[in-house]
């Protein structure tokens, strides 16, 4: 009996000690997307000059504790939606899309927590991509831009004098590569997988003055320009100009083939040099160019942006919590921390204050920043975006197995708009 | 006396209490939650809303790809369970014979079972890669083919390959369950059958099969459940692409829930899958037991 009493007392004391220690602290639940092999180490290990983001933040901001988790993109959506279903949404989330969360009233407006000086530092065109009904719901954490990568040696040997700028030139170049290498080298890479098939849709439709939406911002998935663009992409596959299995070969497979010298041209993000170097491919000489477009249309780069957002939590100390979230953002975007973060995985910045230091460390950033300036982004602010994203991938894959592009796009347009 | 009696009465329940609690917390309770979710509106972000009756079920079943997915699931379960049971049974018969190196053969048989399913699926996926897969390399080096063959030229072929991988990874389980059944058969039955002049066929159908039936029943029922719910092979090799044409119910409902963000219909599908499994296993077990009784 005595033993039991001692045990109960000891437990009670431990609980008291625990709650005292926690009394004045705010703990922020943070979920960060895993961009590459260094993300975990930077946030939680020793990747930030021998320390971690978490440790440094808690040192600078006493009274705020971070419960920070780095989650791979594969699991991110599962983790977040499961937590929301269990009424356990994170305080701060780093992910790509935000419109579902905003439309369901789960997010805090950025103006509630973001300090004004920091807010003014974001590229305005990026902030515009996170506005629904006049309210900013998320801030960009980084971006990447896409361009055409080509293997200079392969093209030269096959007798391709100039990098293809139009679709017709692309077909000629591809034919020359097929003739010269007789199937040993794939001229062109296409990824129509569930991993990122929506990017392929953007690459071809935007290069044909089409796209996801019309000039009024309404869904225009089945436009003539889109039908022509997707049929063109499929013709590349059917003529044997591409990697053989676009429905299952992801962008990473393509980047591997490109690094290994098996693929001559591919549209890929600005992080490709870092990726190729990290994989140990060192025999490949490559350069970048604009994404090829149809005759009479203009080329545009494809920008991809991820975001940081804060979830509503109807607890009492909302003001203190908002302030803590603001401190988190201020610390994250401090050039001293942020520049290391962005350059580590080879991404492009979202704030002006980081540009100078990034260009100084790598002059190629400047060219990419100008590409990014003219880049188009996915219409992620529209509520139906996720259906559209999955829908265009299904259209591409169905068309690969023989479906009619126009019928498929008509069906998708009808499903998305309900007409 | 009374004390001993009370103890004996309660003791078994205390012993099984931890397992019952575990089952309640980790099996029964989650199943209950899934049933509740299946009849609730679930928003895209994951917020659970009000009760909406069978709407999720109607949405799930009326999807255009639903028939394809169900047909795939049927082909997948029947071919994998059927062929792995047949081949596993034959392998068990062979391994039950006395021969040199029998122990080594048995360990080789169990190796695939010891490796994680995701790893095995990745390896088999790698083997058929056109660019640097082992299959093309071996055939090229042996001179059977002149240039690399695209083994994944059509989704039908990809699905057959997935079924083949499913069969290969399931064989060890069947083999060892049947082998344990075979080893418990008394040799005297065979001696008696031999004395009576029974042929191999007669021994197989009149001695071996009836006596090994309990193990076969167990392995088949468990197999139906495992294979129906098997996720890693298809998810690793095709992720159901192109356009759900190689999806089975489990991979489809995963994609529906976590790619398409349509958790309501996905939960409804998992309830349908659960019921299908309960019914299929129930029918099989009842049929098997009835035959056993009539023996």
HADDOCK unambig.tbl for C-alpha pairs under 7 A between the chains (distance, minus, plus):
assign (segid A and resid 77 and name CA) (segid B and resid 258 and name CA) 6.30 0.50 0.50
assign (segid A and resid 78 and name CA) (segid B and resid 258 and name CA) 5.82 0.50 0.50
assign (segid A and resid 81 and name CA) (segid B and resid 45 and name CA) 5.83 0.50 0.50
assign (segid A and resid 81 and name CA) (segid B and resid 46 and name CA) 4.87 0.50 0.50
assign (segid A and resid 82 and name CA) (segid B and resid 46 and name CA) 6.76 0.50 0.50
assign (segid A and resid 84 and name CA) (segid B and resid 46 and name CA) 5.58 0.50 0.50
assign (segid A and resid 84 and name CA) (segid B and resid 47 and name CA) 6.09 0.50 0.50
assign (segid A and resid 85 and name CA) (segid B and resid 46 and name CA) 4.93 0.50 0.50
assign (segid A and resid 85 and name CA) (segid B and resid 47 and name CA) 5.03 0.50 0.50
assign (segid A and resid 85 and name CA) (segid B and resid 48 and name CA) 6.01 0.50 0.50
assign (segid A and resid 100 and name CA) (segid B and resid 44 and name CA) 6.33 0.50 0.50
assign (segid A and resid 100 and name CA) (segid B and resid 45 and name CA) 5.73 0.50 0.50
assign (segid A and resid 101 and name CA) (segid B and resid 45 and name CA) 5.70 0.50 0.50
assign (segid A and resid 247 and name CA) (segid B and resid 241 and name CA) 6.11 0.50 0.50
assign (segid A and resid 247 and name CA) (segid B and resid 242 and name CA) 5.62 0.50 0.50
assign (segid A and resid 248 and name CA) (segid B and resid 238 and name CA) 6.01 0.50 0.50
assign (segid A and resid 248 and name CA) (segid B and resid 241 and name CA) 6.66 0.50 0.50
assign (segid A and resid 386 and name CA) (segid B and resid 260 and name CA) 6.77 0.50 0.50
assign (segid A and resid 387 and name CA) (segid B and resid 260 and name CA) 6.56 0.50 0.50
assign (segid A and resid 390 and name CA) (segid B and resid 260 and name CA) 6.41 0.50 0.50
assign (segid A and resid 394 and name CA) (segid B and resid 243 and name CA) 4.88 0.50 0.50
assign (segid A and resid 397 and name CA) (segid B and resid 242 and name CA) 4.84 0.50 0.50
assign (segid A and resid 397 and name CA) (segid B and resid 243 and name CA) 5.22 0.50 0.50
assign (segid A and resid 398 and name CA) (segid B and resid 242 and name CA) 6.48 0.50 0.50
assign (segid A and resid 398 and name CA) (segid B and resid 243 and name CA) 5.58 0.50 0.50
